[in-house]
Amino acid sequence: MPQGDKDKYTDKQERKADHIAEGYEKKGVSEKEAERRAWATVNKQDGGGNKPGGSGRDD
């Protein structure tokens, strides 16, 4: 999975990130930075993407 890929996130997590990003944008944060902060917040709260599936790597 390439860096920045959001396939493992649930719809609820994506809505949460959008809502958080909107709040940052209202405070004057740039769109790109607001999105970065929003996903960092979702990752911290939920521990990353919640959809099943591993890294896809065979060690």
DSSP file (Angstrom, degrees, kcal/mol; ACC not computed):
  #  RESIDUE AA STRUCTURE BP1 BP2  ACC     N-H-->O    O-->H-N    N-H-->O    O-->H-N    TCO  KAPPA ALPHA  PHI   PSI    X-CA   Y-CA   Z-CA
    1    1 A M              0   0    0      0, 0.0     3,-0.1     0, 0.0     4,-0.0   0.000 360.0 360.0 360.0 121.8    0.0    0.0    0.0
    2    2 A P    >   -     0   0    0      0, 0.0     3,-2.0     0, 0.0     2,-0.1  -0.257 360.0 -87.0 -65.5 153.3    1.6    3.3   -1.1
    3    3 A Q  T 3  S+     0   0    0      1,-0.3     3,-0.1     3,-0.0     0, 0.0  -0.377 116.9  25.9 -59.8 134.5    2.1    6.0    1.5
    4    4 A G  T 3  S+     0   0    0      1,-0.3     2,-0.3    -3,-0.1    -1,-0.3   0.381  84.1 142.4  92.0  -3.8   -1.0    8.2    1.8
    5    5 A D    <   -     0   0    0     -3,-2.0    -1,-0.3     1,-0.1     3,-0.3  -0.566  32.8-168.3 -74.2 130.8   -3.4    5.4    0.6
    6    6 A K    >   +     0   0    0     -2,-0.3     3,-1.5     1,-0.2    -1,-0.1   0.113  50.7 114.9-107.5  20.0   -6.6    5.6    2.5
    7    7 A D  T 3  S+     0   0    0      1,-0.3    -1,-0.2    42,-0.1    -2,-0.0   0.780  72.4  56.4 -63.0 -28.4   -8.1    2.2    1.4
    8    8 A K  T 3  S+     0   0    0     -3,-0.3    43,-2.7    42,-0.1    42,-0.3   0.421  86.6  98.8 -87.4   2.4   -8.0    0.7    4.9
    9    9 A Y  S <  S-     0   0    0     -3,-1.5    40,-0.1    40,-0.3     2,-0.1  -0.700  71.5-126.3 -92.4 142.0  -10.1    3.4    6.5
   10   10 A T     >  -     0   0    0     -2,-0.3     4,-2.1     1,-0.1     5,-0.2  -0.324  27.0-107.4 -77.1 165.9  -13.8    2.9    7.2
   11   11 A D  H  > S+     0   0    0      1,-0.2     4,-2.5     2,-0.2     5,-0.2   0.885 122.0  54.9 -59.9 -38.2  -16.4    5.4    5.9
   12   12 A K  H  > S+     0   0    0      1,-0.2     4,-2.3     2,-0.2    -1,-0.2   0.909 107.3  48.9 -63.3 -42.0  -16.9    6.6    9.5
   13   13 A Q  H  > S+     0   0    0      2,-0.2     4,-2.3     1,-0.2    -1,-0.2   0.891 110.9  50.7 -64.8 -38.7  -13.2    7.3    9.8
   14   14 A E  H  X S+     0   0    0     -4,-2.1     4,-2.3     2,-0.2    -2,-0.2   0.906 110.5  48.5 -66.6 -40.8  -13.2    9.2    6.6
   15   15 A R  H  X S+     0   0    0     -4,-2.5     4,-2.4     2,-0.2    -2,-0.2   0.900 110.7  52.1 -63.7 -40.0  -16.2   11.3    7.7
   16   16 A K  H  X S+     0   0    0     -4,-2.3     4,-2.4     1,-0.2    -2,-0.2   0.921 109.9  48.3 -61.8 -44.7  -14.4   12.0   11.0
   17   17 A A  H  X S+     0   0    0     -4,-2.3     4,-2.6     1,-0.2    -1,-0.2   0.899 110.9  50.9 -63.7 -41.1  -11.3   13.2    9.2
   18   18 A D  H  X S+     0   0    0     -4,-2.3     4,-2.2     2,-0.2    -1,-0.2   0.918 111.1  48.3 -61.5 -43.4  -13.3   15.4    6.9
   19   19 A H  H  X S+     0   0    0     -4,-2.4     4,-1.7     2,-0.2    -2,-0.2   0.914 112.8  47.4 -64.6 -43.4  -15.1   17.0    9.9
   20   20 A I  H  X S+     0   0    0     -4,-2.4     4,-1.9     1,-0.2    -2,-0.2   0.917 111.1  51.8 -63.7 -43.2  -11.8   17.6   11.7
   21   21 A A  H  X S+     0   0    0     -4,-2.6     4,-2.5     1,-0.2    -2,-0.2   0.892 106.1  54.5 -62.4 -40.1  -10.2   19.1    8.6
   22   22 A E  H  X S+     0   0    0     -4,-2.2     4,-2.1     1,-0.2    -1,-0.2   0.904 106.6  52.2 -60.2 -40.5  -13.1   21.5    8.1
   23   23 A G  H  X S+     0   0    0     -4,-1.7     4,-1.0     1,-0.2    -1,-0.2   0.909 110.1  47.4 -62.4 -42.5  -12.6   22.7   11.7
   24   24 A Y  H ><>S+     0   0    0     -4,-1.9     5,-2.0     1,-0.2     3,-0.5   0.904 110.0  53.0 -64.9 -40.7   -8.9   23.4   11.1
   25   25 A E  H ><5S+     0   0    0     -4,-2.5     3,-1.6     1,-0.2    -2,-0.2   0.874 104.1  55.9 -64.3 -36.1   -9.7   25.2    7.8
   26   26 A K  H 3<5S+     0   0    0     -4,-2.1    -1,-0.2     1,-0.3    -2,-0.2   0.792 103.7  55.9 -64.1 -26.7  -12.2   27.5    9.6
   27   27 A K  T <<5S-     0   0    0     -4,-1.0    -1,-0.3    -3,-0.5    -2,-0.2   0.440 128.3 -99.1 -85.3   0.2   -9.3   28.4   11.9
   28   28 A G  T < 5S+     0   0    0     -3,-1.6     2,-0.2     1,-0.3    -3,-0.2   0.558  73.9 144.1  98.0   8.7   -7.2   29.5    8.9
   29   29 A V      < -     0   0    0     -5,-2.0    -1,-0.3    -8,-0.1    -2,-0.1  -0.589  57.9-101.2 -79.5 143.2   -5.0   26.4    8.4
   30   30 A S     >  -     0   0    0     -2,-0.2     4,-2.8     1,-0.1     5,-0.2  -0.211  29.5-113.7 -62.0 156.1   -4.3   25.6    4.8
   31   31 A E  H  > S+     0   0    0      1,-0.2     4,-2.2     2,-0.2     5,-0.2   0.906 115.5  48.6 -59.6 -44.2   -6.3   22.8    3.2
   32   32 A K  H  > S+     0   0    0      1,-0.2     4,-2.0     2,-0.2    -1,-0.2   0.921 114.9  44.1 -64.1 -44.8   -3.3   20.5    2.8
   33   33 A E  H  > S+     0   0    0      2,-0.2     4,-2.6     1,-0.2     5,-0.2   0.875 111.4  54.4 -68.4 -37.7   -2.1   21.0    6.4
   34   34 A A  H  X S+     0   0    0     -4,-2.8     4,-2.3     1,-0.2    -2,-0.2   0.910 109.6  47.3 -62.7 -41.8   -5.7   20.6    7.8
   35   35 A E  H  X S+     0   0    0     -4,-2.2     4,-2.4    -5,-0.2     5,-0.2   0.907 111.2  51.1 -66.5 -41.1   -6.0   17.3    6.0
   36   36 A R  H  X S+     0   0    0     -4,-2.0     4,-1.9     1,-0.2    -2,-0.2   0.933 113.2  44.9 -60.7 -46.3   -2.7   16.1    7.3
   37   37 A R  H  X S+     0   0    0     -4,-2.6     4,-2.2     2,-0.2    -1,-0.2   0.883 111.0  54.5 -64.9 -39.0   -3.6   17.0   10.9
   38   38 A A  H  X S+     0   0    0     -4,-2.3     4,-2.3     1,-0.2    -2,-0.2   0.933 110.4  44.5 -62.8 -46.7   -7.1   15.4   10.5
   39   39 A W  H  X S+     0   0    0     -4,-2.4     4,-2.5     1,-0.2    -1,-0.2   0.859 111.1  54.4 -68.3 -33.7   -5.7   12.1    9.5
   40   40 A A  H  X S+     0   0    0     -4,-1.9     4,-2.1    -5,-0.2    -1,-0.2   0.898 109.5  48.6 -63.2 -39.3   -3.0   12.2   12.2
   41   41 A T  H  X S+     0   0    0     -4,-2.2     4,-2.6     2,-0.2     5,-0.2   0.923 111.0  48.9 -66.0 -44.9   -5.8   12.8   14.7
   42   42 A V  H  X S+     0   0    0     -4,-2.3     4,-3.0     1,-0.2     6,-0.4   0.919 111.8  50.2 -60.9 -43.4   -7.9    9.8   13.3
   43   43 A N  H  X S+     0   0    0     -4,-2.5     4,-1.9     1,-0.2     5,-0.3   0.905 112.1  46.9 -62.1 -41.3   -4.8    7.6   13.4
   44   44 A K  H  < S+     0   0    0     -4,-2.1    -2,-0.2     2,-0.2    -1,-0.2   0.911 118.1  41.2 -68.0 -41.4   -4.1    8.6   17.0
   45   45 A Q  H  < S+     0   0    0     -4,-2.6    -2,-0.2     1,-0.2    -1,-0.2   0.904 130.1  25.1 -72.9 -42.1   -7.7    8.1   18.2
   46   46 A D  H  < S-     0   0    0     -4,-3.0    -3,-0.2    -5,-0.2    -2,-0.2   0.523 101.3-117.3-105.6  -8.6   -8.5    4.9   16.2
   47   47 A G     <  -     0   0    0     -4,-1.9    -4,-0.2    -5,-0.4     2,-0.2   0.792  68.0 -61.2  76.4  27.3   -5.0    3.3   15.8
   48   48 A G  S    S-     0   0    0     -6,-0.4     2,-0.1    -5,-0.3    -8,-0.0  -0.510  99.4  -5.9  98.6-166.8   -5.1    3.5   12.0
   49   49 A G        -     0   0    0     -2,-0.2   -40,-0.3     1,-0.1   -42,-0.1  -0.362  51.8-158.4 -66.6 140.7   -7.3    2.0    9.4
   50   50 A N        +     0   0    0    -42,-0.3   -41,-0.2    -2,-0.1    -1,-0.1   0.435  55.6 108.3-103.4  -1.0   -9.9   -0.5   10.7
   51   51 A K  S    S-     0   0    0    -43,-2.7   -43,-0.0     1,-0.1   -41,-0.0  -0.522  77.7-102.8 -75.4 146.4  -10.7   -2.5    7.6
   52   52 A P  S    S+     0   0    0      0, 0.0     2,-0.1     0, 0.0    -1,-0.1  -0.264  72.3  90.0 -67.9 155.2   -9.3   -6.0    7.6
   53   53 A G        -     0   0    0     -3,-0.1     2,-0.1   -45,-0.0    -2,-0.0  -0.255  57.4-121.1 130.5 143.8   -6.2   -6.9    5.6
   54   54 A G        -     0   0    0     -2,-0.1     0, 0.0     1,-0.0     0, 0.0  -0.087  45.1 -78.9 -97.2-162.5   -2.5   -6.9    6.2
   55   55 A S        -     0   0    0      2,-0.1     3,-0.1     1,-0.1    -1,-0.0   0.681  56.1-126.1 -75.1 -17.6    0.4   -5.3    4.6
   56   56 A G        +     0   0    0      1,-0.3     2,-0.3   -55,-0.0    -1,-0.1   0.563  66.2 131.9  83.5   7.1    0.4   -7.7    1.8
   57   57 A R        -     0   0    0      2,-0.0     2,-0.6     0, 0.0    -1,-0.3  -0.737  47.9-151.1 -96.9 141.5    4.0   -8.6    2.3
   58   58 A D              0   0    0     -2,-0.3     0, 0.0     1,-0.1     0, 0.0  -0.940 360.0 360.0-110.5 110.6    5.3  -12.1    2.5
   59   59 A D              0   0    0     -2,-0.6    -1,-0.1     0, 0.0    -2,-0.0   0.446 360.0 360.0 -93.0 360.0    8.4  -12.3    4.7
